[in-house]
C-alpha cells in the first residue's frame, strides 16, 4: 500500500510538473522578455 501511494504521488508530481512546464512555455512564447528575465536569474 505504501509503495502504491509513493508510486501514485510520483506520477502526480510528474503530471503536475509537465503541466507547469507547459504553462511556463506558453507564457514565455507570449512574453519573450519573461524568458530573458528567467534566464538572467539562472545564469547570474
C-alpha positions as CSV (number, residue, x, y, z in Angstrom):
1,X,0.0,0.0,0.0
2,X,2.8,2.4,0.9
3,X,4.6,1.5,-2.3
4,X,1.4,2.2,-4.3
5,X,0.9,5.5,-2.6
6,X,4.5,6.5,-3.3
7,X,4.1,5.5,-7.0
8,X,0.9,7.5,-7.2
9,X,2.3,10.6,-5.7
10,X,5.3,10.3,-8.1
11,X,3.0,10.1,-11.1
12,X,1.0,13.0,-9.8
13,X,4.1,15.2,-9.4
14,X,5.3,14.3,-12.8
15,X,2.0,15.3,-14.4
16,X,2.0,18.5,-12.3
17,X,5.5,19.3,-13.4
18,X,4.6,18.7,-17.1
19,X,1.6,21.0,-16.8
20,X,3.6,23.6,-15.0
21,X,6.3,23.5,-17.8
22,X,3.6,23.7,-20.4
23,X,2.1,26.8,-18.8
24,X,5.6,28.3,-18.4
25,X,6.4,27.7,-22.1
26,X,3.1,29.2,-23.3
27,X,3.8,32.3,-21.2
28,X,7.4,32.5,-22.4
29,X,6.3,32.3,-26.0
30,X,3.7,35.1,-25.4
31,X,6.2,37.3,-23.4
32,X,9.8,36.8,-24.6
33,X,11.1,39.3,-22.0
34,X,9.9,36.9,-19.3
35,X,12.2,34.2,-20.8
36,X,15.1,36.6,-20.8
37,X,14.5,37.5,-17.2
38,X,14.2,33.9,-16.2
39,X,17.5,33.0,-18.0
40,X,19.1,36.0,-16.3
41,X,18.0,34.7,-12.9
42,X,19.6,31.3,-13.5
43,X,22.8,32.5,-15.2
44,X,23.6,35.1,-12.6
